[in-house]
Amino acid sequence: MTQQQLQRKARRGRIFPEYQIPPEELARRKAEKEARARRYDDIFERVGPELIESHYNWFIIIEPNSGDYFIDPDENVAVAKARQKYPSGWLGTMRLNETGACGNI
């Protein structure tokens, strides 16, 4: 006797269809992220030129709400300094160079 193989129907869709983020919430999150990025850039543009001269290619960690920043040649040390003062805040990492980029793509 031969057994028939059951053909399973492929299910398509979300894994958890009951958990969907409303478009308004997604738009709010995107606006907050863009505002935070503007604050990072504003602080970097303000303090970057004077720090680039003496600390070229060091890392700068920026806390956007207070405007505080922490610099160090080692990224992990700079993050540790920032986390000591702001353990749960949003932090932005940049590099003290012409572009502020931290690496290569």
RASUL-V907875 format. One record per pair of residues at least 24 apart in sequence whose ideal C-beta (glycine too) atoms are under 10 Angstrom apart, sorted by the first residue. I is the first residue (numbers start at 1). GAP is how many residues later the second one is. Records with the same first field share a line. If there is no record, write none. Layout:
# RASUL-V907875
I->GAP  GAP
This chain:
# RASUL-V907875
32->58
33->57
35->29
36->26  28  29  54  56
37->27  55
38->26
39->24  25  26  28  51  53
40->24  29  50  51  52  53  54  60
41->51  53  59
42->25
43->24  25  26  49  51
44->25  48  50  51  52  56
45->55
47->24  49
48->46  47  48  49  50  52
49->47  49
51->45
52->43  44  45  46  48
53->43
54->42
55->41
56->39  40  41  42
57->38  39  40  45
58->37  38  39
59->34  35  36  37  43
60->32  33  34  35  36  40  42
61->25  30  31  32  33
62->28  29  30  31  32
63->26  27  28  29
64->25  26  27  28
65->24  25
69->25
71->25
75->27
